[in-house]
Amino acid sequence: MIELKLGENLNLNAEAPGLSHVLIGIQMRTSEPMLQDYLESGVVLTRGGALVRDEDFVFEHQVVDSSASVYRREYMEQDTVQYMVSLNDVPEDIDSLEILIFVNGTDAIRLNRLDSLRVRLLNPVDGRTLLTTPLLQTGRSAVLRCLQLYRHRGDWKIRAVQDEWDSLQAMMKGFGR
């Protein structure tokens, strides 16, 4: 298992040849009751850094994207939520999947109240964890992008990132909405 440090990339085609599906597991823990009520995660499918279709923002209230290549599953094993990605079914016009943690429905709570946050990538066929990201610390933001799964020269790659926005609206504006 690899621990992907912030800013590092990993070529999934080279690391796990023939991999057609990946499972992204997110573990979020907080002892803050209000944050538990509003804490959410999601996957945004983008082209050139912009959300292509509103139906391509997968989260609690929209559990599958427009092409059915990404779908959300709750409370699996040690993860709070998981996203199954069928790499072969991601539309050609999508070049990146952005993995997000966010506060939904209130401006009064920030992600710095999280006790812990960890993201991992699994092979759904054998259940093996391929990589994890370090435990992330967040600032006083409402949205955190923690992982990018993207296409580069025909290969699927993954990058550990830590980009933050003050609000869900600011994040959506950043993705062209």
Disulfide bonds with the S-S distance in Angstrom:
none
